[in-house]
């Protein structure tokens, strides 16, 4: 699609967000399954329902614009986030890594929704701007929830990695047993 106007850019950016949200719908169940923390798992399950709502809002906007939501592919946003799921890590460290990647996804979405909301306002589409604002607020809430979860999980990850380091040092230490005195 050739982009010749703010309207064209707006549609292209909406398509990017639509694809990102669609990828996220596939990724969130995997992230929930990989989470060690019950609170983190529940957070991902809750966000899955919310993400489905984000897709519905975007579809409403596309219908009003008489545009198809498919076309633009969001490159790498979710893929990067799910690669950590296959890593061999301590459970708590993995939870911290999952949160870090999830927050990068949220920040991407926050930036994207803020941009398209501004475009909608400039183009005079108050209805779309209100829908996009609602999604933006939900993304910001999710980011805040992830930050709150990270406060405890990061401490657990740090403590777990310290314990692992001590165990590894003890196991790798050469035997220094002295011969009994005669």
C-alpha positions in Angstrom: 0.0 0.0 0.0 1.3 3.4 -1.0 1.1 5.9 1.8 0.1 9.3 0.5 -1.8 10.8 3.4 -2.3 10.7 7.1 -5.4 8.5 6.5 -3.2 6.0 4.6 -0.7 6.0 7.5 -3.5 5.6 10.0 -4.8 2.5 8.3 -1.4 1.1 7.9 -0.7 1.6 11.6 -4.0 0.1 12.6 -3.2 -3.0 10.5 0.2 -3.3 12.3 -1.6 -3.2 15.7 -4.2 -5.7 14.5 -1.5 -8.2 13.4 0.4 -7.6 16.7 -2.8 -8.3 18.7 -3.6 -11.4 16.6 -0.1 -12.7 17.3 -0.5 -12.0 21.0 -3.7 -14.0 21.1 -1.6 -17.0 20.0 1.3 -16.2 22.3 -0.5 -15.4 25.6 -1.6 -19.0 26.3 2.0 -20.2 25.8 3.2 -17.5 28.1 0.6 -18.4 30.8 1.6 -22.1 30.5 5.3 -21.2 30.9 4.8 -19.0 33.9 5.8 -20.4 37.3 4.0 -17.7 39.3 0.2 -18.3 39.7 -0.3 -14.5 39.7 1.6 -14.1 36.5 -0.2 -17.0 34.9 -3.6 -15.5 35.8 -2.5 -12.1 34.6 -1.7 -13.6 31.1 -5.0 -15.4 31.1 -6.9 -12.2 32.0 -4.9 -10.2 29.3 -5.9 -12.8 26.7 -9.6 -12.0 27.2 -8.7 -8.3 27.1 -6.6 -8.7 23.9 -9.6 -10.4 22.2 -11.5 -7.2 23.0 -8.8 -5.1 21.5 -9.1 -7.1 18.3 -12.8 -6.5 18.3 -12.4 -2.8 18.7 -9.9 -2.7 15.8 -12.4 -4.7 13.7 -15.1 -2.1 14.5 -12.8 0.7 13.4 -11.9 -1.2 10.2 -15.5 -1.8 9.4 -16.4 1.9 9.8 -13.4 2.8 7.5 -14.5 0.1 5.0 -11.0 -1.3 5.2 -9.8 -4.8 5.7 -7.7 -5.4 8.9 -5.2 -7.7 7.1 -2.3 -6.5 5.2 0.5 -5.1 7.4 2.6 -7.6 9.3 4.0 -6.7 12.7 7.5 -7.9 12.5 9.1 -9.5 15.5 7.2 -7.9 18.4 5.7 -11.1 19.7 8.3 -13.5 18.3 11.0 -12.0 20.4 8.7 -12.2 23.4 8.0 -15.9 23.0 11.6 -17.0 22.3 12.3 -16.8 26.0 9.8 -19.5 26.6 12.1 -22.1 25.1 15.1 -21.1 27.2 16.4 -23.4 29.9 16.2 -21.2 33.1 15.5 -21.3 36.7 11.7 -20.9 37.1 11.8 -17.6 38.9 14.4 -16.2 36.4 12.2 -17.4 33.6 9.2 -15.5 35.1 11.3 -12.4 35.3 12.4 -12.8 31.7 8.8 -13.4 30.6 7.7 -10.2 32.4 10.5 -8.3 30.7 9.5 -9.4 27.3 5.8 -8.9 28.0 6.5 -5.3 29.1 8.4 -4.6 25.9 5.3 -5.8 24.0 3.1 -3.6 26.2 5.3 -0.6 25.5 5.1 -1.3 21.8 1.3 -1.4 22.0 1.2 1.7 24.2 3.2 3.6 21.6 1.1 2.3 18.7 -2.3 3.0 20.3 -1.2 6.4 21.4 -0.2 7.2 17.8 -3.3 5.9 16.1 -5.5 7.6 18.7 -3.8 10.9 17.9 -4.3 10.2 14.1 -8.0 9.4 14.7 -8.4 12.7 16.5 -6.7 14.6 13.8 -8.8 12.9 11.2 -12.0 13.8 13.1 -13.0 10.3 14.0 -14.0 10.7 17.6 -15.6 7.3 17.9 -12.4 5.5 16.8 -10.4 7.8 19.0 -12.5 6.8 22.0 -12.1 3.1 21.3 -8.4 3.5 20.8 -8.2 5.5 24.1 -10.0 2.7 25.9 -7.5 0.1 24.6 -4.5 2.4 25.4 -5.7 2.7 29.0 -6.0 -1.1 29.3 -2.5 -1.5 27.9 -1.2 1.0 30.4 -3.0 -0.9 33.2 -1.5 -4.2 32.1 2.0 -2.6 32.0 1.5 -1.4 35.6 0.3 -4.8 36.7 3.4 -6.4 35.2 5.5 -3.9 37.0 3.9 -4.8 40.3 4.3 -8.5 39.7 8.0 -7.9 38.7 8.7 -6.3 42.1 8.3 -9.7 43.8 9.3 -12.0 41.0 12.6 -10.2 40.3 13.6 -10.5 43.9 12.7 -14.2 43.8 14.7 -14.6 40.6 17.7 -12.8 42.2 17.6 -15.0 45.3 17.2 -18.1 43.2 20.2 -17.3 41.1 22.3 -16.6 44.2 21.4 -20.0 45.6 22.2 -21.7 42.3 25.6 -19.9 42.2 26.5 -21.1 45.7 25.4 -24.7 44.8 27.5 -24.6 41.6 30.6 -23.4 43.6 30.2 -26.1 46.2 29.8 -28.8 43.6 32.8 -27.6 41.5 35.1 -27.2 44.5 38.0 -29.7 44.5 38.1 -32.1 47.4 40.3 -30.7 50.1 40.1 -33.6 52.6 43.2 -33.9 54.7 44.8 -37.2 55.6 44.2 -38.1 59.2 47.2 -37.5 61.4 49.1 -40.7 62.3 
